[in-house]
Amino acid sequence: MLDARTLAIALVVTTLLSALMLQLASYGRMHLPGGRHWVVGLLLLAVTWGLMALRGVVPDVLSVLLANLLIFTAAVLLYAAMAEVVGLPPYPANLRWTAIIGGGGLSLAFFGGAIPMLMIFIVSLALTLLLVMSVRMLLRGATRMEAPARYAMGLWLGLCALILLVRTIGALVHPPASMQMTGPLHTLSMLAAQVIVLGCSLGFALMARETMVMELAQRATHDALTGAFNRYAFDPVGQAALTRLAREPGELSVLMLDIDHFKQINDDIGHLAGDEVLCEVARRIESLLRGGDMLARYGGEEFCILLPATGPAEALQVAERLRLAIASELFMLKGCSIKVTASIGVATVAEAMELKQLIGLADSALYGAKLAGRNRSCGPGLC
Ligand SMILES: Nc1nc2c(ncn2[C@@H]2O[C@H](COP(=O)(O)OP(=O)(O)OP(=O)(O)O)[C@@H](O)[C@H]2O)c(=O)[nH]1
């Protein structure tokens, strides 16, 4: 028959193996977000289970008080690891205060009479609250479709919080006679802890992997400076829209936008301020586009905009709107305001063709706009 002490020792092994697995997953050049916090949290938990296994052998101050204070610290570290994965502050004030008040309350209860019911109640309640905070953090803003691992981890921790809540109420309804590791309730707790540690570590690894994949996908498809799409993302979408014109009649327009005299801007106010100009231009363009439109940074100071279901007159209107949004409001940089203008080439097609051809047409129109004096939008035969 398995007793709670044997299970606590098994738990030490399980926890250490989980920590080792995550440490190996972060090995080399792959940095698992939150991995360090999680591994340290697990190591503290392993020490906790070890101390619990020694209950009755070592003084209670170690096997009861220290063990439970370590659990609070581990819970805070595990929260911080998950917060790092989802990009939120790792140690919010309510988390710290819950751990501190829980730890303080437990210490008072321990030195003020060590009533088992009170101590189990305080520990279970504080841990339930820490878990509820983790669940809120994970489920807030995460949908099942977009971040399934984060969502599943949120639900899993919710289940763990429920189990702990039952234990909290159980401590009040059936007060335990002692803190010793005996009896079916302790055995059950240790079994549940096995499943919780394994489930949480697996969930964390999947969640961290999910975040890494999303981050890599973002980097592969977006320009790091402006946040606009890059050519690798733009070209297939543009080509697919053009190919569709063979089956579905319609029109498609492309704008090529180039900032005027950008070299001069760089020379006058510096390369970093030039970067800010690029970001602000992208922001202004983005704010004026419709849902189906697509903005990409196509070269240094050149942007390409895909306008599906847009004819030549409407495309020229959009181009003018973008040009004015850039030229009419001064850019505030390094405490001084500068005027930035852009030239735009417009091209529209109504039949399938290679994207390169369409971009070539827009480029020729852009060249025309530059030749005609810059700060203008030009289409075929229209400048
Ligand atoms: N700050 C900054 N500058 C960039 C970046 N990429 C390209 N550039 C600069 O953009 C400038 C482009 O200069 P040109 O191609 O001569 O064009 P221009 O000065 O805008 O002149 P026109 O297009 O003819 O009006 C070069 O000086 C590049 O160094 C970038 O990411 N950041």
The ligand as an ORCA input file, in Angstrom:
! r2SCAN-3c Opt
* xyz 0 1
  N      17.012     55.736    -40.959
  C      16.931     54.790    -41.903
  N      17.332     55.058    -43.160
  C      17.212     54.115    -44.096
  C      16.694     52.836    -43.808
  N      16.701     52.117    -44.950
  C      17.209     52.909    -45.904
  N      17.521     54.126    -45.410
  C      18.109     55.302    -46.087
  O      17.177     55.817    -47.023
  C      17.912     56.626    -47.940
  C      17.306     56.493    -49.303
  O      17.936     57.432    -50.104
  P      17.685     57.559    -51.645
  O      17.404     56.220    -52.260
  O      18.825     58.344    -52.206
  O      16.359     58.354    -51.793
  P      15.879     59.735    -51.208
  O      16.937     60.483    -50.481
  O      14.632     59.445    -50.414
  O      15.526     60.516    -52.500
  P      14.225     60.392    -53.373
  O      13.624     59.044    -53.137
  O      14.697     60.550    -54.780
  O      13.298     61.497    -52.958
  C      19.367     56.133    -47.868
  O      20.162     57.151    -47.285
  C      19.310     54.955    -46.916
  O      20.457     54.873    -46.099
  C      16.290     52.568    -42.461
  O      15.824     51.490    -42.113
  N      16.414     53.570    -41.551
*
